[in-house]
Amino acid sequence: MSSGSHAGRPKSWAAVAVIFIGFIVGGVAIAMGPNWPVFLVGAGIVVLGGIIAFAVDIMSDVVVDDGSR
């Protein structure tokens, strides 16, 4: 039985949410024509989310499964 969790911390999910919002903004911008200024705003939001993810050490949420069951 594993004592780890794949759920992640709330800070990590906040970073993922920011990145997701950036992808949504960028995708809508591409579908609108494309609208490059709005696309660049979406790309900037994704970069901001990446910086947040780095700052909250999102990779420490990773649980390595050792294979024992």
CHARMM internal coordinates of N, CA and C (Angstrom, degrees):
IC EDIT
DIST 1 N 1 CA 1.4433
DIST 1 CA 1 C 1.5250
ANGL 1 N 1 CA 1 C 109.25
DIST 1 C 2 N 1.3151
ANGL 1 CA 1 C 2 N 117.36
DIHE 1 N 1 CA 1 C 2 N 133.91
DIST 2 N 2 CA 1.4548
ANGL 1 C 2 N 2 CA 122.40
DIHE 1 CA 1 C 2 N 2 CA -177.86
DIST 2 CA 2 C 1.5258
ANGL 2 N 2 CA 2 C 110.46
DIHE 1 C 2 N 2 CA 2 C -87.12
DIST 2 C 3 N 1.3243
ANGL 2 CA 2 C 3 N 115.33
DIHE 2 N 2 CA 2 C 3 N 139.23
DIST 3 N 3 CA 1.4592
ANGL 2 C 3 N 3 CA 119.33
DIHE 2 CA 2 C 3 N 3 CA 176.91
DIST 3 CA 3 C 1.5258
ANGL 3 N 3 CA 3 C 110.96
DIHE 2 C 3 N 3 CA 3 C -95.27
DIST 3 C 4 N 1.3432
ANGL 3 CA 3 C 4 N 117.13
DIHE 3 N 3 CA 3 C 4 N -6.18
DIST 4 N 4 CA 1.4580
ANGL 3 C 4 N 4 CA 121.37
DIHE 3 CA 3 C 4 N 4 CA -179.27
DIST 4 CA 4 C 1.5124
ANGL 4 N 4 CA 4 C 111.98
DIHE 3 C 4 N 4 CA 4 C -84.41
DIST 4 C 5 N 1.3154
ANGL 4 CA 4 C 5 N 113.80
DIHE 4 N 4 CA 4 C 5 N 173.24
DIST 5 N 5 CA 1.4521
ANGL 4 C 5 N 5 CA 120.05
DIHE 4 CA 4 C 5 N 5 CA 179.45
DIST 5 CA 5 C 1.5249
ANGL 5 N 5 CA 5 C 108.97
DIHE 4 C 5 N 5 CA 5 C -139.12
DIST 5 C 6 N 1.3084
ANGL 5 CA 5 C 6 N 116.62
DIHE 5 N 5 CA 5 C 6 N 145.53
DIST 6 N 6 CA 1.4493
ANGL 5 C 6 N 6 CA 121.05
DIHE 5 CA 5 C 6 N 6 CA 175.17
DIST 6 CA 6 C 1.5269
ANGL 6 N 6 CA 6 C 111.35
DIHE 5 C 6 N 6 CA 6 C -98.14
DIST 6 C 7 N 1.3061
ANGL 6 CA 6 C 7 N 116.96
DIHE 6 N 6 CA 6 C 7 N 11.75
DIST 7 N 7 CA 1.4599
ANGL 6 C 7 N 7 CA 121.00
DIHE 6 CA 6 C 7 N 7 CA -174.83
DIST 7 CA 7 C 1.5230
ANGL 7 N 7 CA 7 C 112.77
DIHE 6 C 7 N 7 CA 7 C -71.66
DIST 7 C 8 N 1.2941
ANGL 7 CA 7 C 8 N 119.68
DIHE 7 N 7 CA 7 C 8 N -37.09
DIST 8 N 8 CA 1.4544
ANGL 7 C 8 N 8 CA 122.56
DIHE 7 CA 7 C 8 N 8 CA -178.35
DIST 8 CA 8 C 1.5165
ANGL 8 N 8 CA 8 C 112.36
DIHE 7 C 8 N 8 CA 8 C 83.53
DIST 8 C 9 N 1.3166
ANGL 8 CA 8 C 9 N 114.82
DIHE 8 N 8 CA 8 C 9 N 163.77
DIST 9 N 9 CA 1.4626
ANGL 8 C 9 N 9 CA 121.32
DIHE 8 CA 8 C 9 N 9 CA 179.56
DIST 9 CA 9 C 1.5281
ANGL 9 N 9 CA 9 C 110.36
DIHE 8 C 9 N 9 CA 9 C -87.55
DIST 9 C 10 N 1.3153
ANGL 9 CA 9 C 10 N 117.82
DIHE 9 N 9 CA 9 C 10 N 155.51
DIST 10 N 10 CA 1.4645
ANGL 9 C 10 N 10 CA 120.19
DIHE 9 CA 9 C 10 N 10 CA 178.20
DIST 10 CA 10 C 1.5372
ANGL 10 N 10 CA 10 C 113.11
DIHE 9 C 10 N 10 CA 10 C -57.30
DIST 10 C 11 N 1.3305
ANGL 10 CA 10 C 11 N 117.82
DIHE 10 N 10 CA 10 C 11 N -35.98
DIST 11 N 11 CA 1.4673
ANGL 10 C 11 N 11 CA 120.29
DIHE 10 CA 10 C 11 N 11 CA 178.15
DIST 11 CA 11 C 1.5228
ANGL 11 N 11 CA 11 C 110.71
DIHE 10 C 11 N 11 CA 11 C -62.31
DIST 11 C 12 N 1.3104
ANGL 11 CA 11 C 12 N 116.10
DIHE 11 N 11 CA 11 C 12 N -39.83
DIST 12 N 12 CA 1.4594
ANGL 11 C 12 N 12 CA 119.85
DIHE 11 CA 11 C 12 N 12 CA 179.27
DIST 12 CA 12 C 1.5216
ANGL 12 N 12 CA 12 C 111.25
DIHE 11 C 12 N 12 CA 12 C -67.06
DIST 12 C 13 N 1.3194
ANGL 12 CA 12 C 13 N 117.01
DIHE 12 N 12 CA 12 C 13 N -40.17
DIST 13 N 13 CA 1.4577
ANGL 12 C 13 N 13 CA 120.40
DIHE 12 CA 12 C 13 N 13 CA 178.37
DIST 13 CA 13 C 1.5211
ANGL 13 N 13 CA 13 C 110.80
DIHE 12 C 13 N 13 CA 13 C -66.95
DIST 13 C 14 N 1.3279
ANGL 13 CA 13 C 14 N 117.75
DIHE 13 N 13 CA 13 C 14 N -32.83
DIST 14 N 14 CA 1.4662
ANGL 13 C 14 N 14 CA 120.27
DIHE 13 CA 13 C 14 N 14 CA 176.36
DIST 14 CA 14 C 1.5325
ANGL 14 N 14 CA 14 C 109.95
DIHE 13 C 14 N 14 CA 14 C -64.23
DIST 14 C 15 N 1.3275
ANGL 14 CA 14 C 15 N 116.89
DIHE 14 N 14 CA 14 C 15 N -41.46
DIST 15 N 15 CA 1.4639
ANGL 14 C 15 N 15 CA 120.26
DIHE 14 CA 14 C 15 N 15 CA 177.42
DIST 15 CA 15 C 1.5248
ANGL 15 N 15 CA 15 C 110.59
DIHE 14 C 15 N 15 CA 15 C -63.46
DIST 15 C 16 N 1.3178
ANGL 15 CA 15 C 16 N 117.11
DIHE 15 N 15 CA 15 C 16 N -42.52
DIST 16 N 16 CA 1.4619
ANGL 15 C 16 N 16 CA 121.16
DIHE 15 CA 15 C 16 N 16 CA 177.89
DIST 16 CA 16 C 1.5210
ANGL 16 N 16 CA 16 C 110.48
DIHE 15 C 16 N 16 CA 16 C -63.00
DIST 16 C 17 N 1.3197
ANGL 16 CA 16 C 17 N 117.23
DIHE 16 N 16 CA 16 C 17 N -39.21
DIST 17 N 17 CA 1.4705
ANGL 16 C 17 N 17 CA 120.74
DIHE 16 CA 16 C 17 N 17 CA 179.13
DIST 17 CA 17 C 1.5291
ANGL 17 N 17 CA 17 C 110.99
DIHE 16 C 17 N 17 CA 17 C -63.61
DIST 17 C 18 N 1.3328
ANGL 17 CA 17 C 18 N 117.47
DIHE 17 N 17 CA 17 C 18 N -40.66
DIST 18 N 18 CA 1.4649
ANGL 17 C 18 N 18 CA 120.84
DIHE 17 CA 17 C 18 N 18 CA 178.39
DIST 18 CA 18 C 1.5302
ANGL 18 N 18 CA 18 C 109.82
DIHE 17 C 18 N 18 CA 18 C -63.55
DIST 18 C 19 N 1.3328
ANGL 18 CA 18 C 19 N 117.12
DIHE 18 N 18 CA 18 C 19 N -44.44
DIST 19 N 19 CA 1.4593
ANGL 18 C 19 N 19 CA 121.03
DIHE 18 CA 18 C 19 N 19 CA 178.35
DIST 19 CA 19 C 1.5308
ANGL 19 N 19 CA 19 C 110.20
DIHE 18 C 19 N 19 CA 19 C -61.95
DIST 19 C 20 N 1.3177
ANGL 19 CA 19 C 20 N 116.78
DIHE 19 N 19 CA 19 C 20 N -43.32
DIST 20 N 20 CA 1.4684
ANGL 19 C 20 N 20 CA 121.24
DIHE 19 CA 19 C 20 N 20 CA 179.43
DIST 20 CA 20 C 1.5228
ANGL 20 N 20 CA 20 C 111.23
DIHE 19 C 20 N 20 CA 20 C -61.10
DIST 20 C 21 N 1.3226
ANGL 20 CA 20 C 21 N 117.08
DIHE 20 N 20 CA 20 C 21 N -43.08
DIST 21 N 21 CA 1.4667
ANGL 20 C 21 N 21 CA 121.34
DIHE 20 CA 20 C 21 N 21 CA 178.22
DIST 21 CA 21 C 1.5306
ANGL 21 N 21 CA 21 C 109.96
DIHE 20 C 21 N 21 CA 21 C -61.10
DIST 21 C 22 N 1.3292
ANGL 21 CA 21 C 22 N 116.52
DIHE 21 N 21 CA 21 C 22 N -40.49
DIST 22 N 22 CA 1.4603
ANGL 21 C 22 N 22 CA 119.85
DIHE 21 CA 21 C 22 N 22 CA 177.14
DIST 22 CA 22 C 1.5137
ANGL 22 N 22 CA 22 C 112.41
DIHE 21 C 22 N 22 CA 22 C -61.35
DIST 22 C 23 N 1.3450
ANGL 22 CA 22 C 23 N 116.97
DIHE 22 N 22 CA 22 C 23 N -41.39
DIST 23 N 23 CA 1.4613
ANGL 22 C 23 N 23 CA 120.28
DIHE 22 CA 22 C 23 N 23 CA 177.23
DIST 23 CA 23 C 1.5307
ANGL 23 N 23 CA 23 C 111.08
DIHE 22 C 23 N 23 CA 23 C -64.93
DIST 23 C 24 N 1.3192
ANGL 23 CA 23 C 24 N 116.97
DIHE 23 N 23 CA 23 C 24 N -38.92
DIST 24 N 24 CA 1.4649
ANGL 23 C 24 N 24 CA 120.41
DIHE 23 CA 23 C 24 N 24 CA 178.58
DIST 24 CA 24 C 1.5302
ANGL 24 N 24 CA 24 C 109.99
DIHE 23 C 24 N 24 CA 24 C -63.51
DIST 24 C 25 N 1.3163
ANGL 24 CA 24 C 25 N 117.22
DIHE 24 N 24 CA 24 C 25 N -46.98
DIST 25 N 25 CA 1.4664
ANGL 24 C 25 N 25 CA 121.22
DIHE 24 CA 24 C 25 N 25 CA -179.98
DIST 25 CA 25 C 1.5326
ANGL 25 N 25 CA 25 C 109.66
DIHE 24 C 25 N 25 CA 25 C -60.55
DIST 25 C 26 N 1.3307
ANGL 25 CA 25 C 26 N 116.58
DIHE 25 N 25 CA 25 C 26 N -46.16
DIST 26 N 26 CA 1.4599
ANGL 25 C 26 N 26 CA 120.04
DIHE 25 CA 25 C 26 N 26 CA 179.42
DIST 26 CA 26 C 1.5166
ANGL 26 N 26 CA 26 C 112.50
DIHE 25 C 26 N 26 CA 26 C -63.72
DIST 26 C 27 N 1.3126
ANGL 26 CA 26 C 27 N 117.61
DIHE 26 N 26 CA 26 C 27 N -40.97
DIST 27 N 27 CA 1.4604
ANGL 26 C 27 N 27 CA 121.29
DIHE 26 CA 26 C 27 N 27 CA 179.21
DIST 27 CA 27 C 1.5098
ANGL 27 N 27 CA 27 C 112.66
DIHE 26 C 27 N 27 CA 27 C -65.48
DIST 27 C 28 N 1.3225
ANGL 27 CA 27 C 28 N 116.80
DIHE 27 N 27 CA 27 C 28 N -40.97
DIST 28 N 28 CA 1.4598
ANGL 27 C 28 N 28 CA 120.61
DIHE 27 CA 27 C 28 N 28 CA 176.97
DIST 28 CA 28 C 1.5303
ANGL 28 N 28 CA 28 C 109.57
DIHE 27 C 28 N 28 CA 28 C -65.02
DIST 28 C 29 N 1.3210
ANGL 28 CA 28 C 29 N 117.17
DIHE 28 N 28 CA 28 C 29 N -38.91
DIST 29 N 29 CA 1.4620
ANGL 28 C 29 N 29 CA 120.74
DIHE 28 CA 28 C 29 N 29 CA 179.77
DIST 29 CA 29 C 1.5275
ANGL 29 N 29 CA 29 C 111.16
DIHE 28 C 29 N 29 CA 29 C -63.62
DIST 29 C 30 N 1.3027
ANGL 29 CA 29 C 30 N 117.78
DIHE 29 N 29 CA 29 C 30 N -40.19
DIST 30 N 30 CA 1.4620
ANGL 29 C 30 N 30 CA 121.08
DIHE 29 CA 29 C 30 N 30 CA 178.31
DIST 30 CA 30 C 1.5320
ANGL 30 N 30 CA 30 C 109.59
DIHE 29 C 30 N 30 CA 30 C -66.36
DIST 30 C 31 N 1.3212
ANGL 30 CA 30 C 31 N 116.54
DIHE 30 N 30 CA 30 C 31 N -40.52
DIST 31 N 31 CA 1.4653
ANGL 30 C 31 N 31 CA 120.34
DIHE 30 CA 30 C 31 N 31 CA -179.56
DIST 31 CA 31 C 1.5272
ANGL 31 N 31 CA 31 C 112.47
DIHE 30 C 31 N 31 CA 31 C -69.78
DIST 31 C 32 N 1.3283
ANGL 31 CA 31 C 32 N 117.76
DIHE 31 N 31 CA 31 C 32 N -20.28
DIST 32 N 32 CA 1.4663
ANGL 31 C 32 N 32 CA 121.48
DIHE 31 CA 31 C 32 N 32 CA -178.09
DIST 32 CA 32 C 1.5250
ANGL 32 N 32 CA 32 C 112.86
DIHE 31 C 32 N 32 CA 32 C -86.23
DIST 32 C 33 N 1.3127
ANGL 32 CA 32 C 33 N 118.08
DIHE 32 N 32 CA 32 C 33 N 9.27
DIST 33 N 33 CA 1.4427
ANGL 32 C 33 N 33 CA 111.96
DIHE 32 CA 32 C 33 N 33 CA 174.38
DIST 33 CA 33 C 1.5045
ANGL 33 N 33 CA 33 C 120.51
DIHE 32 C 33 N 33 CA 33 C 156.88
DIST 33 C 34 N 1.2168
ANGL 33 CA 33 C 34 N 127.01
DIHE 33 N 33 CA 33 C 34 N -49.12
DIST 34 N 34 CA 1.4712
ANGL 33 C 34 N 34 CA 134.80
DIHE 33 CA 33 C 34 N 34 CA 2.96
DIST 34 CA 34 C 1.5419
ANGL 34 N 34 CA 34 C 113.12
DIHE 33 C 34 N 34 CA 34 C -79.69
DIST 34 C 35 N 1.3016
ANGL 34 CA 34 C 35 N 114.75
DIHE 34 N 34 CA 34 C 35 N 150.83
DIST 35 N 35 CA 1.4606
ANGL 34 C 35 N 35 CA 122.57
DIHE 34 CA 34 C 35 N 35 CA 176.67
DIST 35 CA 35 C 1.5288
ANGL 35 N 35 CA 35 C 106.80
DIHE 34 C 35 N 35 CA 35 C -106.06
DIST 35 C 36 N 1.3262
ANGL 35 CA 35 C 36 N 116.69
DIHE 35 N 35 CA 35 C 36 N 93.31
DIST 36 N 36 CA 1.4628
ANGL 35 C 36 N 36 CA 120.74
DIHE 35 CA 35 C 36 N 36 CA -171.76
DIST 36 CA 36 C 1.5267
ANGL 36 N 36 CA 36 C 114.85
DIHE 35 C 36 N 36 CA 36 C -63.07
DIST 36 C 37 N 1.3234
ANGL 36 CA 36 C 37 N 120.62
DIHE 36 N 36 CA 36 C 37 N -39.55
DIST 37 N 37 CA 1.4761
ANGL 36 C 37 N 37 CA 118.15
DIHE 36 CA 36 C 37 N 37 CA 178.10
DIST 37 CA 37 C 1.5400
ANGL 37 N 37 CA 37 C 112.31
DIHE 36 C 37 N 37 CA 37 C -60.21
DIST 37 C 38 N 1.3260
ANGL 37 CA 37 C 38 N 116.70
DIHE 37 N 37 CA 37 C 38 N -41.56
DIST 38 N 38 CA 1.4700
ANGL 37 C 38 N 38 CA 119.53
DIHE 37 CA 37 C 38 N 38 CA 178.95
DIST 38 CA 38 C 1.5289
ANGL 38 N 38 CA 38 C 109.69
DIHE 37 C 38 N 38 CA 38 C -68.88
DIST 38 C 39 N 1.3323
ANGL 38 CA 38 C 39 N 116.89
DIHE 38 N 38 CA 38 C 39 N -36.88
DIST 39 N 39 CA 1.4600
ANGL 38 C 39 N 39 CA 120.06
DIHE 38 CA 38 C 39 N 39 CA 176.44
DIST 39 CA 39 C 1.5311
ANGL 39 N 39 CA 39 C 110.92
DIHE 38 C 39 N 39 CA 39 C -60.07
DIST 39 C 40 N 1.3323
ANGL 39 CA 39 C 40 N 116.10
DIHE 39 N 39 CA 39 C 40 N -42.80
DIST 40 N 40 CA 1.4636
ANGL 39 C 40 N 40 CA 119.75
DIHE 39 CA 39 C 40 N 40 CA 179.47
DIST 40 CA 40 C 1.5297
ANGL 40 N 40 CA 40 C 111.78
DIHE 39 C 40 N 40 CA 40 C -66.14
DIST 40 C 41 N 1.3223
ANGL 40 CA 40 C 41 N 116.52
DIHE 40 N 40 CA 40 C 41 N -33.54
DIST 41 N 41 CA 1.4727
ANGL 40 C 41 N 41 CA 119.60
DIHE 40 CA 40 C 41 N 41 CA 173.94
DIST 41 CA 41 C 1.5313
ANGL 41 N 41 CA 41 C 109.51
DIHE 40 C 41 N 41 CA 41 C -62.73
DIST 41 C 42 N 1.3414
ANGL 41 CA 41 C 42 N 116.63
DIHE 41 N 41 CA 41 C 42 N -44.28
DIST 42 N 42 CA 1.4610
ANGL 41 C 42 N 42 CA 120.49
DIHE 41 CA 41 C 42 N 42 CA 177.36
DIST 42 CA 42 C 1.5240
ANGL 42 N 42 CA 42 C 111.88
DIHE 41 C 42 N 42 CA 42 C -60.75
DIST 42 C 43 N 1.3443
ANGL 42 CA 42 C 43 N 115.98
DIHE 42 N 42 CA 42 C 43 N -41.79
DIST 43 N 43 CA 1.4676
ANGL 42 C 43 N 43 CA 119.83
DIHE 42 CA 42 C 43 N 43 CA 177.80
DIST 43 CA 43 C 1.5235
ANGL 43 N 43 CA 43 C 110.60
DIHE 42 C 43 N 43 CA 43 C -63.60
DIST 43 C 44 N 1.3265
ANGL 43 CA 43 C 44 N 116.43
DIHE 43 N 43 CA 43 C 44 N -38.83
DIST 44 N 44 CA 1.4627
ANGL 43 C 44 N 44 CA 119.94
DIHE 43 CA 43 C 44 N 44 CA 177.23
DIST 44 CA 44 C 1.5242
ANGL 44 N 44 CA 44 C 112.28
DIHE 43 C 44 N 44 CA 44 C -63.86
DIST 44 C 45 N 1.3250
ANGL 44 CA 44 C 45 N 115.89
DIHE 44 N 44 CA 44 C 45 N -37.96
DIST 45 N 45 CA 1.4696
ANGL 44 C 45 N 45 CA 120.06
DIHE 44 CA 44 C 45 N 45 CA 177.51
DIST 45 CA 45 C 1.5306
ANGL 45 N 45 CA 45 C 110.31
DIHE 44 C 45 N 45 CA 45 C -64.71
DIST 45 C 46 N 1.3312
ANGL 45 CA 45 C 46 N 116.57
DIHE 45 N 45 CA 45 C 46 N -40.06
DIST 46 N 46 CA 1.4658
ANGL 45 C 46 N 46 CA 120.23
DIHE 45 CA 45 C 46 N 46 CA 177.39
DIST 46 CA 46 C 1.5244
ANGL 46 N 46 CA 46 C 110.24
DIHE 45 C 46 N 46 CA 46 C -62.38
DIST 46 C 47 N 1.3262
ANGL 46 CA 46 C 47 N 117.41
DIHE 46 N 46 CA 46 C 47 N -43.95
DIST 47 N 47 CA 1.4649
ANGL 46 C 47 N 47 CA 120.94
DIHE 46 CA 46 C 47 N 47 CA 178.35
DIST 47 CA 47 C 1.5239
ANGL 47 N 47 CA 47 C 110.19
DIHE 46 C 47 N 47 CA 47 C -62.45
DIST 47 C 48 N 1.3302
ANGL 47 CA 47 C 48 N 117.29
DIHE 47 N 47 CA 47 C 48 N -42.66
DIST 48 N 48 CA 1.4651
ANGL 47 C 48 N 48 CA 121.08
DIHE 47 CA 47 C 48 N 48 CA 176.79
DIST 48 CA 48 C 1.5265
ANGL 48 N 48 CA 48 C 110.53
DIHE 47 C 48 N 48 CA 48 C -58.99
DIST 48 C 49 N 1.3303
ANGL 48 CA 48 C 49 N 116.87
DIHE 48 N 48 CA 48 C 49 N -43.41
DIST 49 N 49 CA 1.4633
ANGL 48 C 49 N 49 CA 120.45
DIHE 48 CA 48 C 49 N 49 CA 177.15
DIST 49 CA 49 C 1.5137
ANGL 49 N 49 CA 49 C 112.20
DIHE 48 C 49 N 49 CA 49 C -62.09
DIST 49 C 50 N 1.3278
ANGL 49 CA 49 C 50 N 116.53
DIHE 49 N 49 CA 49 C 50 N -37.22
DIST 50 N 50 CA 1.4623
ANGL 49 C 50 N 50 CA 119.93
DIHE 49 CA 49 C 50 N 50 CA 176.67
DIST 50 CA 50 C 1.5172
ANGL 50 N 50 CA 50 C 112.23
DIHE 49 C 50 N 50 CA 50 C -64.76
DIST 50 C 51 N 1.3189
ANGL 50 CA 50 C 51 N 115.90
DIHE 50 N 50 CA 50 C 51 N -39.58
DIST 51 N 51 CA 1.4716
ANGL 50 C 51 N 51 CA 120.01
DIHE 50 CA 50 C 51 N 51 CA 177.01
DIST 51 CA 51 C 1.5236
ANGL 51 N 51 CA 51 C 109.97
DIHE 50 C 51 N 51 CA 51 C -65.16
DIST 51 C 52 N 1.3201
ANGL 51 CA 51 C 52 N 116.89
DIHE 51 N 51 CA 51 C 52 N -41.97
DIST 52 N 52 CA 1.4664
ANGL 51 C 52 N 52 CA 120.52
DIHE 51 CA 51 C 52 N 52 CA 177.33
DIST 52 CA 52 C 1.5204
ANGL 52 N 52 CA 52 C 109.91
DIHE 51 C 52 N 52 CA 52 C -62.40
DIST 52 C 53 N 1.3439
ANGL 52 CA 52 C 53 N 116.86
DIHE 52 N 52 CA 52 C 53 N -43.46
DIST 53 N 53 CA 1.4659
ANGL 52 C 53 N 53 CA 120.86
DIHE 52 CA 52 C 53 N 53 CA 179.77
DIST 53 CA 53 C 1.5232
ANGL 53 N 53 CA 53 C 110.51
DIHE 52 C 53 N 53 CA 53 C -60.81
DIST 53 C 54 N 1.3148
ANGL 53 CA 53 C 54 N 116.59
DIHE 53 N 53 CA 53 C 54 N -41.72
DIST 54 N 54 CA 1.4692
ANGL 53 C 54 N 54 CA 120.18
DIHE 53 CA 53 C 54 N 54 CA 177.71
DIST 54 CA 54 C 1.5287
ANGL 54 N 54 CA 54 C 110.81
DIHE 53 C 54 N 54 CA 54 C -64.65
DIST 54 C 55 N 1.3352
ANGL 54 CA 54 C 55 N 116.52
DIHE 54 N 54 CA 54 C 55 N -41.56
DIST 55 N 55 CA 1.4671
ANGL 54 C 55 N 55 CA 121.33
DIHE 54 CA 54 C 55 N 55 CA -177.62
DIST 55 CA 55 C 1.5276
ANGL 55 N 55 CA 55 C 112.35
DIHE 54 C 55 N 55 CA 55 C -66.05
DIST 55 C 56 N 1.3412
ANGL 55 CA 55 C 56 N 117.77
DIHE 55 N 55 CA 55 C 56 N -34.76
DIST 56 N 56 CA 1.4671
ANGL 55 C 56 N 56 CA 120.01
DIHE 55 CA 55 C 56 N 56 CA -178.63
DIST 56 CA 56 C 1.5279
ANGL 56 N 56 CA 56 C 111.79
DIHE 55 C 56 N 56 CA 56 C -91.94
DIST 56 C 57 N 1.3499
ANGL 56 CA 56 C 57 N 116.54
DIHE 56 N 56 CA 56 C 57 N 5.28
DIST 57 N 57 CA 1.4606
ANGL 56 C 57 N 57 CA 122.75
DIHE 56 CA 56 C 57 N 57 CA 177.86
DIST 57 CA 57 C 1.5255
ANGL 57 N 57 CA 57 C 111.28
DIHE 56 C 57 N 57 CA 57 C 56.39
DIST 57 C 58 N 1.3276
ANGL 57 CA 57 C 58 N 114.68
DIHE 57 N 57 CA 57 C 58 N 57.35
DIST 58 N 58 CA 1.4648
ANGL 57 C 58 N 58 CA 121.50
DIHE 57 CA 57 C 58 N 58 CA -175.52
DIST 58 CA 58 C 1.5315
ANGL 58 N 58 CA 58 C 111.96
DIHE 57 C 58 N 58 CA 58 C -60.29
DIST 58 C 59 N 1.3140
ANGL 58 CA 58 C 59 N 117.32
DIHE 58 N 58 CA 58 C 59 N -29.72
DIST 59 N 59 CA 1.4626
ANGL 58 C 59 N 59 CA 119.55
DIHE 58 CA 58 C 59 N 59 CA -177.22
DIST 59 CA 59 C 1.5283
ANGL 59 N 59 CA 59 C 112.78
DIHE 58 C 59 N 59 CA 59 C -70.93
DIST 59 C 60 N 1.3242
ANGL 59 CA 59 C 60 N 118.33
DIHE 59 N 59 CA 59 C 60 N -14.14
DIST 60 N 60 CA 1.4579
ANGL 59 C 60 N 60 CA 119.82
DIHE 59 CA 59 C 60 N 60 CA 176.27
DIST 60 CA 60 C 1.5211
ANGL 60 N 60 CA 60 C 111.95
DIHE 59 C 60 N 60 CA 60 C -74.95
DIST 60 C 61 N 1.3498
ANGL 60 CA 60 C 61 N 117.16
DIHE 60 N 60 CA 60 C 61 N -9.59
DIST 61 N 61 CA 1.4678
ANGL 60 C 61 N 61 CA 121.17
DIHE 60 CA 60 C 61 N 61 CA 176.54
DIST 61 CA 61 C 1.5229
ANGL 61 N 61 CA 61 C 111.97
DIHE 60 C 61 N 61 CA 61 C -78.83
DIST 61 C 62 N 1.3183
ANGL 61 CA 61 C 62 N 117.33
DIHE 61 N 61 CA 61 C 62 N -13.13
DIST 62 N 62 CA 1.4586
ANGL 61 C 62 N 62 CA 121.11
DIHE 61 CA 61 C 62 N 62 CA -176.88
DIST 62 CA 62 C 1.5214
ANGL 62 N 62 CA 62 C 109.61
DIHE 61 C 62 N 62 CA 62 C -68.31
DIST 62 C 63 N 1.3384
ANGL 62 CA 62 C 63 N 115.10
DIHE 62 N 62 CA 62 C 63 N 130.56
DIST 63 N 63 CA 1.4492
ANGL 62 C 63 N 63 CA 120.56
DIHE 62 CA 62 C 63 N 63 CA 177.66
DIST 63 CA 63 C 1.5299
ANGL 63 N 63 CA 63 C 107.30
DIHE 62 C 63 N 63 CA 63 C -108.93
DIST 63 C 64 N 1.3201
ANGL 63 CA 63 C 64 N 116.00
DIHE 63 N 63 CA 63 C 64 N 120.53
DIST 64 N 64 CA 1.4541
ANGL 63 C 64 N 64 CA 120.27
DIHE 63 CA 63 C 64 N 64 CA 179.25
DIST 64 CA 64 C 1.5196
ANGL 64 N 64 CA 64 C 107.86
DIHE 63 C 64 N 64 CA 64 C -87.16
DIST 64 C 65 N 1.3159
ANGL 64 CA 64 C 65 N 116.34
DIHE 64 N 64 CA 64 C 65 N 122.47
DIST 65 N 65 CA 1.4480
ANGL 64 C 65 N 65 CA 121.31
DIHE 64 CA 64 C 65 N 65 CA 179.33
DIST 65 CA 65 C 1.5202
ANGL 65 N 65 CA 65 C 108.48
DIHE 64 C 65 N 65 CA 65 C -82.23
DIST 65 C 66 N 1.3168
ANGL 65 CA 65 C 66 N 117.11
DIHE 65 N 65 CA 65 C 66 N 119.44
DIST 66 N 66 CA 1.4663
ANGL 65 C 66 N 66 CA 120.73
DIHE 65 CA 65 C 66 N 66 CA -178.01
DIST 66 CA 66 C 1.5237
ANGL 66 N 66 CA 66 C 112.72
DIHE 65 C 66 N 66 CA 66 C -80.81
DIST 66 C 67 N 1.3186
ANGL 66 CA 66 C 67 N 117.65
DIHE 66 N 66 CA 66 C 67 N -3.04
DIST 67 N 67 CA 1.4550
ANGL 66 C 67 N 67 CA 121.46
DIHE 66 CA 66 C 67 N 67 CA 176.34
DIST 67 CA 67 C 1.5248
ANGL 67 N 67 CA 67 C 115.21
DIHE 66 C 67 N 67 CA 67 C 87.34
DIST 67 C 68 N 1.3161
ANGL 67 CA 67 C 68 N 117.97
DIHE 67 N 67 CA 67 C 68 N -8.52
DIST 68 N 68 CA 1.4667
ANGL 67 C 68 N 68 CA 119.93
DIHE 67 CA 67 C 68 N 68 CA 179.20
DIST 68 CA 68 C 1.5165
ANGL 68 N 68 CA 68 C 110.44
DIHE 67 C 68 N 68 CA 68 C -79.66
DIST 68 C 69 N 1.2995
ANGL 68 CA 68 C 69 N 115.29
DIHE 68 N 68 CA 68 C 69 N 135.68
DIST 69 N 69 CA 1.4695
ANGL 68 C 69 N 69 CA 119.52
DIHE 68 CA 68 C 69 N 69 CA 179.97
DIST 69 CA 69 C 1.4861
ANGL 69 N 69 CA 69 C 110.13
DIHE 68 C 69 N 69 CA 69 C -135.69
END
COOR INIT
IC SEED 1 N 1 CA 1 C
IC BUILD
